[in-house]
Amino acid sequence: MKSVRLTSVISMAVFCLLALQVRLLTAQELQKHSFANLINDTDEIGVFSETSTPNPLVATTVRLYPTHLSFGSIAIGNHSSAKTVTLTNVGTSSLTISGIAITGTDPKDFAQTHTCGPKLARSGICIIKVTFYPKALGTRTAALSIYDNGGSSPQRVTLSGTGIAGICVGQGGQCPPWVMCCPGLVCVPASTRAFCEPVR
């Protein structure tokens, strides 16, 4: 009887050990499988974030600085030093610029040059320089207008300056474009130069 009981106990112990081993192997396989899935999930998240692109529905936006230029008083026939406006694309996509112009009440009294191309990349910057050339006495106003797809186009920078009487050039004096002849005289081209001569 004792030998039978001992054999039963040993058999039961062996069975329990085998069952425990199977259970451990199953748990390990499940753990490996779960860990593999976690790695795969992480890889997919990483690929998605790296290849994700900006939302094409988000409009480009333009930032202009400053938004007003004041040139003070400049003698008629003279010109101011150039003042700078910085244009920045702060949107999420490329900015298309269709035109930059001087508009408003006295557009001929101001002039602009710029480094802006037809496209400005996201976070891109270009420079616009404006100069004041008063054509008449008193306050002169205009606007620097930027036409683009940045929303609320055109964006504008207001411009102002005052034309004042300046020193004129007398008869026979040389008159480059930025110098005016005295009353009763007109600038007459002569070869490569021009001189102030009486109005005829």
C-alpha positions in Angstrom: 0.0 0.0 0.0 2.8 2.3 0.9 4.5 1.7 -2.5 1.2 2.3 -4.3 0.7 5.6 -2.5 4.3 6.7 -3.1 3.9 5.9 -6.8 0.7 7.9 -6.9 2.3 10.9 -5.2 5.2 10.8 -7.6 2.9 10.5 -10.6 0.9 13.5 -9.3 4.0 15.5 -8.8 5.3 14.7 -12.3 1.9 15.7 -13.8 1.9 19.0 -11.8 5.4 19.8 -13.0 4.5 19.1 -16.6 1.4 21.2 -16.3 3.4 24.0 -14.7 6.0 23.8 -17.5 3.3 24.0 -20.2 1.7 26.9 -18.4 5.1 28.8 -18.2 5.8 28.1 -21.9 2.4 29.4 -22.9 2.9 32.6 -20.8 6.3 33.1 -22.3 4.9 32.8 -25.8 2.1 35.2 -25.1 4.6 37.6 -23.6 6.8 37.4 -26.7 3.8 37.8 -28.9 2.6 40.9 -27.0 6.0 42.4 -27.0 6.4 41.8 -30.8 3.0 43.5 -31.3 4.1 46.4 -29.2 7.3 46.8 -31.3 5.2 46.6 -34.5 2.7 49.2 -33.2 5.6 51.5 -32.2 7.2 51.2 -35.6 3.9 52.0 -37.3 3.4 55.1 -35.1 7.0 56.2 -35.9 6.5 55.8 -39.7 3.2 57.8 -39.5 4.8 60.7 -37.7 7.8 60.9 -40.0 5.8 60.8 -43.2 2.9 63.0 -42.0 2.5 66.2 -44.0 1.0 69.6 -43.0 -2.7 69.8 -43.4 -3.3 71.2 -46.9 -6.5 72.9 -45.7 -4.6 75.3 -43.4 -4.2 78.5 -45.4 -0.9 80.3 -45.7 -0.6 83.5 -43.6 1.5 86.6 -44.2 3.2 88.7 -41.6 4.4 92.2 -42.5 6.7 94.3 -40.4 6.3 97.1 -39.9 2.8 97.9 -41.1 3.4 101.6 -41.5 6.3 103.7 -43.0 6.6 107.4 -42.3 9.3 109.2 -44.4 9.0 112.6 -42.7 9.7 115.8 -44.8 11.5 115.5 -48.1 12.2 118.4 -50.5 10.3 118.1 -53.8 12.7 116.8 -56.4 14.7 114.9 -53.8 14.2 111.3 -52.5 14.3 109.7 -49.1 16.6 106.8 -48.1 14.9 103.4 -48.5 12.9 101.9 -45.7 12.5 98.2 -45.3 9.4 96.0 -44.9 9.9 92.3 -44.0 7.4 89.8 -45.4 7.3 86.4 -43.7 5.3 83.3 -44.6 4.0 82.1 -41.1 1.6 79.6 -42.6 1.9 75.8 -43.1 2.3 75.8 -46.9 4.0 77.7 -49.7 2.9 81.3 -50.3 2.1 82.3 -53.9 2.8 86.0 -54.5 1.1 87.4 -57.6 2.1 91.0 -57.3 3.6 93.8 -55.2 2.7 97.4 -56.0 2.3 100.9 -54.7 -1.4 101.9 -54.6 -3.6 104.5 -53.0 -3.9 108.3 -53.2 -0.4 109.3 -54.3 1.2 106.1 -55.8 3.7 108.1 -58.0 5.3 109.6 -54.9 6.7 106.3 -53.7 8.7 103.5 -55.3 9.5 99.9 -54.2 11.9 97.2 -55.0 11.9 93.7 -53.5 13.6 90.3 -53.2 10.3 88.3 -53.3 9.8 85.7 -55.9 6.5 84.1 -57.1 6.7 81.5 -54.3 7.8 81.9 -50.7 8.3 78.6 -48.7 6.9 78.0 -45.3 8.8 80.2 -42.8 10.4 82.0 -45.7 11.3 85.7 -45.6 11.7 88.3 -48.3 12.5 92.0 -48.2 10.7 95.0 -49.7 12.3 98.4 -49.8 10.3 101.6 -50.3 11.5 105.1 -51.2 9.6 108.4 -51.0 9.8 110.8 -54.0 7.4 113.7 -53.3 5.9 115.3 -56.4 4.0 118.0 -54.7 3.9 120.1 -51.5 2.1 118.7 -48.4 1.2 115.3 -47.1 1.5 112.4 -49.5 0.0 109.0 -48.8 -0.1 105.6 -50.4 0.1 101.9 -49.6 2.4 99.1 -50.3 0.1 96.3 -51.5 1.0 92.6 -51.6 -1.3 90.3 -53.6 -1.1 86.6 -52.6 -3.0 83.5 -51.5 -2.2 84.2 -47.8 -5.8 85.2 -46.9 -7.2 88.8 -46.7 -5.3 89.7 -49.9 -4.0 92.3 -50.6 -2.1 92.9 -47.4 -1.1 96.5 -47.0 1.6 98.7 -45.4 0.5 102.3 -45.2 2.9 105.0 -46.4 3.1 108.7 -45.6 5.5 111.6 -46.1 5.5 115.3 -46.6 6.7 117.2 -49.6 8.4 120.5 -48.9 10.0 123.2 -51.0 13.6 122.6 -51.7 16.6 124.5 -53.1 16.2 124.9 -56.8 18.8 125.1 -59.6 19.2 128.3 -61.6 19.6 128.8 -65.3 22.5 126.8 -66.7 22.7 124.6 -63.7 22.8 120.8 -64.0 19.5 119.2 -63.2 19.7 115.4 -62.4 16.3 113.7 -61.7 16.5 114.5 -58.0 17.1 118.3 -58.4 14.4 120.7 -59.6 14.9 123.8 -61.6 13.8 127.2 -60.2 10.5 128.7 -61.3 10.4 129.8 -64.9 13.1 127.2 -65.9 12.8 123.7 -67.3 15.3 120.8 -67.3 16.5 120.3 -70.8 18.5 117.2 -71.8 21.8 118.0 -73.6 24.0 115.0 -74.6 24.6 112.9 -71.5 23.5 115.7 -69.1 20.6 118.0 -68.5 20.5 121.7 -67.6 18.0 124.2 -66.4 16.9 126.5 -69.2 14.2 129.2 -69.6 10.7 127.9 -70.6 10.1 128.8 -74.2 
